């Protein structure tokens, strides 16, 4: 069976750290890619690649020729799409008993689709400003609060089978991962699962007045 680049890197990562990694059998319905076992805990893994679209492919060709390129995209869109495709597969296999991990590899050279910001807005929504309008028209509009708004894919009632998103590095000889935890997951991914392998893990900061929560290392 021919492996995708992301599958190759993931298996390489598991091999380097001696993590038991089992390819799941395919079925008529779409199934996740792997089950891994960490500290006697089974974790279901679905792997997705973010490939360049036609605009990005053109920009990559121009960049290789030394030309200046500009690429536009809606923050988090590519990650949102991967979450929507992966969650039904994870839900069917995790069965509310096991953590579900979505592993992403960005293959686009001209856009950082898997940056921490893109992961954050895909999971939790766009930054939204709430303004206060005084009854007195002579007074200025003021900022009441900042928080997440539209565009979120993870909520207390949506996509709770997704325990975390892991981002793979593209380094073939020594791939690494960083993990972003979903605070709304029905089954959380234990921090200790990947902690001893030097994997950086992030959780969302507590909400404070006037601030949009950001990732903090946990």
Residue pairs with C-beta under 8 A, 6 or more apart in sequence:
3 11
4 47
4 49
5 49
5 105
5 107
5 170
6 47
6 48
6 49
6 103
6 104
6 105
6 168
7 33
7 47
8 172
9 105
9 168
9 169
9 170
9 172
9 175
10 21
10 34
10 45
10 47
10 103
10 168
10 175
11 21
12 172
12 175
13 19
13 168
13 175
13 176
13 177
14 20
14 21
14 36
15 21
16 174
16 175
17 197
19 36
19 37
19 38
19 197
20 36
20 37
21 34
21 35
21 36
22 34
22 35
22 36
22 37
23 33
23 34
24 31
24 32
24 33
24 34
24 35
24 93
25 31
29 92
30 88
30 89
31 89
31 92
31 93
32 44
32 45
32 46
32 86
32 89
32 90
32 93
32 100
33 45
33 46
33 47
34 44
34 45
34 47
35 42
35 43
35 44
35 45
35 93
36 42
36 43
36 45
37 43
38 193
38 194
39 190
39 192
39 193
41 98
41 99
41 190
41 193
42 98
43 98
43 99
43 100
43 101
43 163
43 189
43 193
44 90
44 93
44 94
44 98
44 99
44 100
44 101
45 101
45 102
45 103
46 86
46 89
46 90
46 100
46 101
46 102
46 103
47 102
47 103
47 104
47 105
48 82
48 85
48 86
48 102
48 103
48 104
48 105
49 104
49 105
49 107
50 78
50 79
50 82
50 104
50 105
50 106
50 107
50 108
50 113
50 114
51 107
51 108
52 60
52 107
52 108
52 109
52 110
52 111
53 108
55 71
56 71
56 108
56 109
56 110
56 111
59 69
59 70
59 71
59 110
60 108
60 109
60 110
62 69
63 69
63 109
63 110
69 110
71 110
71 111
73 111
73 113
75 117
75 118
75 121
75 126
76 118
76 119
76 120
76 121
76 122
76 126
76 151
77 122
78 113
78 118
79 104
79 113
79 114
79 118
79 119
79 122
79 123
79 165
80 122
80 151
80 153
82 102
82 104
83 102
83 122
83 123
83 153
83 154
83 159
83 162
83 165
84 153
86 102
86 162
87 100
87 102
87 159
87 161
87 162
90 100
90 102
90 161
90 162
91 100
91 161
93 100
94 100
94 161
94 187
96 161
96 186
96 187
97 187
98 187
99 163
99 164
99 185
99 187
99 188
99 189
99 190
99 193
100 161
100 162
100 163
100 185
100 187
101 163
101 164
101 165
101 166
101 179
101 189
102 162
102 164
102 165
102 166
103 165
103 166
103 167
103 168
103 177
104 114
104 165
104 166
104 167
104 168
105 114
105 167
105 168
105 170
106 112
106 113
106 114
106 167
106 170
107 170
112 118
114 167
116 180
116 202
116 215
119 165
119 167
119 180
119 215
120 180
120 204
120 214
120 215
121 127
121 151
122 151
122 153
123 152
123 153
123 154
123 165
123 180
123 182
124 148
124 152
124 154
124 204
124 213
125 148
125 149
125 150
125 151
125 152
126 148
126 149
126 150
126 151
127 146
127 148
127 149
127 212
128 146
128 147
128 148
128 149
128 150
129 143
129 145
129 146
130 143
130 144
130 145
130 146
130 147
131 141
131 142
131 143
131 144
132 141
132 142
132 143
132 144
133 141
134 140
134 141
134 142
143 210
145 209
145 210
146 210
146 211
146 212
147 207
147 212
148 212
148 213
153 159
154 160
154 162
154 182
154 183
154 184
154 185
155 184
156 184
158 184
159 182
159 184
160 182
160 184
160 185
160 186
161 185
161 186
161 187
162 182
162 185
163 181
163 182
163 185
163 187
163 188
163 189
164 179
164 180
164 181
164 182
164 185
164 189
164 201
165 179
165 180
165 182
166 177
166 178
166 179
166 180
166 199
167 177
167 178
167 179
167 180
168 175
168 176
168 177
169 175
169 176
169 177
176 198
176 199
177 194
177 199
178 199
178 200
178 201
178 202
179 189
179 194
179 199
179 200
179 201
179 202
180 201
180 202
180 203
180 215
181 188
181 189
181 201
181 202
181 203
181 204
181 218
182 188
183 203
183 204
191 201
191 218
194 201
195 201
200 217
201 217
201 218
202 215
202 216
202 217
202 218
203 215
203 216
203 218
204 213
204 214
204 215
204 216
205 213
205 214
205 215
205 216
206 213
207 213
